[in-house]
């Protein structure tokens, strides 16, 4: 198990959502709409024998221009729990191709605007917890 492998598998799971470009590494100039996987924090020793580590990731989804209605509709679709949702895509393979014991999308936060270049985009953060050794 490696953090890089976990990030890569998270991005791979998200790539099943049509129309979203995924990045396991922080890109210099992402193509929109995009989902960027970053490590937020690590909690060691989650079991009595210290064999379980909790990895907390943030998946930042950057949609279209904030002024367009389609950006909000795309966000609505990803927040839902149906087949097109980010939660469903990430949790489709909870072992992340054998790199984890369990993977859970726990919340969506920080719906806001972000300016990249001269364009203001709608963004949202999804918290993901991965349990691995």
C-alpha positions as CSV (number, residue, x, y, z in Angstrom):
1,X,0.0,0.0,0.0
2,X,1.2,3.5,-0.8
3,X,-0.4,6.9,-0.6
4,X,0.3,7.4,-4.3
5,X,-1.5,4.1,-5.1
6,X,-4.5,5.1,-3.0
7,X,-4.7,8.5,-4.7
8,X,-4.4,6.9,-8.1
9,X,-7.2,4.4,-7.4
10,X,-9.5,7.1,-6.0
11,X,-8.9,9.1,-9.3
12,X,-9.5,6.0,-11.3
13,X,-12.9,5.3,-9.5
14,X,-14.0,8.9,-10.1
15,X,-13.1,8.6,-13.8
16,X,-16.2,6.4,-14.2
17,X,-18.2,9.6,-14.1
18,X,-18.7,10.9,-17.6
19,X,-17.3,14.3,-18.5
20,X,-15.0,14.8,-15.4
21,X,-11.2,14.8,-15.8
22,X,-9.5,13.3,-12.8
23,X,-6.1,14.1,-11.3
24,X,-4.3,12.0,-8.7
25,X,-1.7,14.7,-8.4
26,X,-2.3,18.5,-8.1
27,X,-2.2,19.8,-11.7
28,X,-0.6,23.1,-12.8
29,X,-3.4,23.9,-15.2
30,X,-6.4,21.5,-14.9
31,X,-8.9,21.1,-17.7
32,X,-12.5,21.6,-16.5
33,X,-14.6,20.1,-15.1
34,X,-12.0,18.4,-12.9
35,X,-11.7,16.3,-9.8
36,X,-8.4,16.7,-7.9
37,X,-7.5,14.2,-5.1
38,X,-5.3,15.5,-2.3
39,X,-4.3,14.1,1.1
40,X,-5.7,16.1,4.0
41,X,-4.3,14.2,7.0
42,X,-3.2,10.8,8.3
43,X,-4.1,9.2,11.6
44,X,-1.8,6.4,12.7
45,X,-2.5,3.5,15.1
46,X,-6.3,3.2,14.6
47,X,-6.3,-0.4,15.9
48,X,-5.0,-2.0,19.2
49,X,-2.0,-3.5,17.4
50,X,-1.4,-0.3,15.5
51,X,-2.0,-2.1,12.2
52,X,-4.6,0.3,10.8
53,X,-4.0,3.7,9.4
54,X,-6.7,6.2,8.5
55,X,-6.0,8.4,5.5
56,X,-8.3,11.4,4.9
57,X,-8.5,12.8,1.5
58,X,-10.2,15.8,-0.1
59,X,-11.6,15.5,-3.6
60,X,-12.1,19.0,-4.9
61,X,-14.4,19.1,-7.9
62,X,-14.1,22.1,-10.1
63,X,-17.1,22.6,-12.3
64,X,-17.9,25.1,-15.0
65,X,-18.1,28.8,-14.8
66,X,-20.0,29.8,-11.7
67,X,-22.4,32.0,-13.7
68,X,-23.8,29.0,-15.6
69,X,-26.8,27.0,-14.5
70,X,-25.2,23.8,-15.8
71,X,-22.4,24.1,-13.1
72,X,-25.0,24.0,-10.4
73,X,-26.9,21.1,-12.0
74,X,-23.6,19.1,-12.4
75,X,-22.9,19.7,-8.7
76,X,-26.4,18.5,-7.8
77,X,-25.8,15.3,-9.7
78,X,-22.5,14.6,-7.9
79,X,-24.0,15.3,-4.5
80,X,-26.9,12.8,-5.0
81,X,-26.5,9.2,-4.1
82,X,-27.6,7.8,-7.5
83,X,-25.4,6.2,-10.2
84,X,-23.8,9.5,-11.3
85,X,-22.8,10.6,-7.8
86,X,-19.2,11.0,-6.7
87,X,-20.0,8.9,-3.6
88,X,-21.2,6.0,-5.8
89,X,-18.1,6.2,-8.1
90,X,-15.6,6.4,-5.2
91,X,-17.2,3.6,-3.3
92,X,-17.6,1.3,-6.3
93,X,-14.3,-0.4,-5.3
94,X,-13.9,0.1,-1.6
95,X,-10.6,-1.8,-1.5
96,X,-9.1,0.5,-4.2
97,X,-7.8,-2.4,-6.1
98,X,-6.5,-4.1,-3.0
99,X,-4.8,-1.0,-1.5
100,X,-7.3,-0.4,1.3
101,X,-9.5,-2.2,3.7
102,X,-12.4,0.2,3.3
103,X,-13.2,3.6,1.6
104,X,-16.0,6.0,2.5
105,X,-17.1,9.3,1.2
106,X,-18.2,11.0,4.4
107,X,-19.3,14.5,3.5
108,X,-19.5,17.3,0.9
109,X,-18.4,20.8,2.1
110,X,-17.2,24.1,0.9
111,X,-19.4,24.9,-2.1
112,X,-17.7,28.1,-3.2
113,X,-16.2,30.0,-6.1
114,X,-12.5,29.7,-7.1
115,X,-10.8,31.9,-9.6
116,X,-8.3,30.1,-11.9
117,X,-6.7,32.4,-14.4
118,X,-9.4,35.0,-15.1
119,X,-12.3,32.6,-14.8
120,X,-14.4,32.0,-11.7
121,X,-15.5,28.4,-11.2
122,X,-17.9,26.6,-8.9
123,X,-16.1,24.2,-6.6
124,X,-17.0,21.7,-3.9
125,X,-14.9,19.5,-1.6
126,X,-15.8,15.9,-0.8
127,X,-14.2,14.2,2.2
128,X,-13.0,10.6,1.8
129,X,-11.7,8.3,4.5
130,X,-9.6,5.3,3.5
131,X,-8.6,2.6,6.0
132,X,-5.4,0.8,5.1
133,X,-2.3,-0.7,6.7
